[in-house]
Amino acid sequence: MKESEIIVELTLLKKLILNTEENADEVDKIIEMINEMSDEQCKQFLITGYREISIEKFSKGEVVKRAIHKFNPIYVISEEGCHDNTYEKESVNIAERIKPSMSEREIAAIIAKVFNKIHYLNLTAEDFQWPAEEIHYYLN
């Protein structure tokens, strides 16, 4: 029998009616609502609605490419970058430098260094914390 590591991405689209105070943050309210669900409520929430499942073979390169593509740093930071950029060159460069024992901060520093060099930017590790957290999650 063959064993494989895979990445499963489950996207759930669900229409909800949300009652909030006038100045309340809807995102915070939804997160609070989900965190307070019982196991049964959570199960019902997950099995209803529109689901899209994506499965890909696990590799460090694929994890980095997906995290960087989702974050889309040039577009997010400048709003001038190409929204469809896959950051292939950057992702390969970053994946080659990441070691499994690295912290989120170390990974973010690598991402910043690569993007600063390739795109002539002056960004910090803090600017890349979100993709670093995702990469760290999958690699550790």
N, C-alpha and C positions, 0 to 999 in steps of 0.2 A: 504494500500500500504506500502511496506517495503522499507526503505531507507538504503543504504549501502555505506560505503566509500570504494573505490577501488584504486589501483595503476595501471595506464595504462602506459606501456612502449612501445614507438613506435620507432623502429629502421628503419632508412631509409638508404638504400644503393643506391648510385647514382654515376654513372661515369661522371666525368666532365673533360673538357679540360681547363687547367689553364695556362695562359701565365704570367710569372713573370720575373723580372730582375734576373740576374745570382745569386746574393747573397740574394735574397728575401726569406723570410720564407713562405712556402706554406700554413701552418696552419693559420698564421696571415692574409694572402691574402684571404683565403676562408671565414674566420670569417668576415673580412671587406666586402667582396662581399655579404654575407648573410645579414649583418646588413644594407646594403644600398638598399636592395630589396624593391620594392613597395609591397603593400598588394597583388596585383594580381600576381606579380612575385613570391612572397612567397607561395601563394596558388598553383601555377603551380609547383613550386619546390617540395612541399609536396605531391602532388597527382600523381606525376610521379616517376618512379624508383621502386625498390624492397622494399616492406614494410613487416615488421614482427611486429605483435602486441602481447604483453603479458599482461594479466590482472590477478591481484591477489588481494585478499581481504586485505584491509588496516589494519595494526596493528603496534604498535610501534616495536614489536619484528621483524616483517617482514621487516620494513624499515631499522632497524639496520643491520639485517642479509644481506640484499641486498647490502647496502652501504659498509659494511666490506668485503663481498665476492668480489665485483667489485674492490675494492682498493687492496685487497690481500696483506696486509702489509708485511708479512714475506717474500714473494716472491719478492716484489718490493724492499724492503730494502736490503735483503741479496742475492737475486737471488738463494737461496738455499732451500727455503721453497717449500712446495708442491703447485703447481699451481692450483690444484683442491680442496684445502682445503676450506671447507664451513665455518669454524670458528664458529661452532654451540655453543660450550661452551662459547667462548668469547662473542658472540653476545647476548646470554641470560644474561650473567653477566652485560654487558654494558646496555642493555635495562632495566634491573631492577633498575639501578642507575640513568637513565635519567629522569628528570622532564620536563614537557612541557614548562616551562618558562625559561629554560636554554639557554644561549648564545652558539654560535658556539664554542667559546673558552672554555667554561665549558665542553661542550660535547667532544671536542678534548682532554681535560685534563683527562676525564674519560676513553676514549679509550686508551690513553697512559698508564694510571695507570694499566688498565686491562692487556694490552699486555706486559708491563714491568714485571708484577708479574707472569703471566703464562709462558712467554717465556724467562724470565731472561734477559731482554733487558734494555737499558738505553736511551729510546727515549723521546722526548718532545711532548707537545701538538701540536707544529708546524708541526711535522711529520705526524700528523693525521688530519690536517685541511680540506683536501678534503672530506673524508667521513663525518666529522663533519658538513660541510656545507650542504651536501645532507641530512643528518639526520635532521638537523635544519629546512631545507626547508619543509620537509614533516610534521614535528611535530608542526610547527607554522604557 
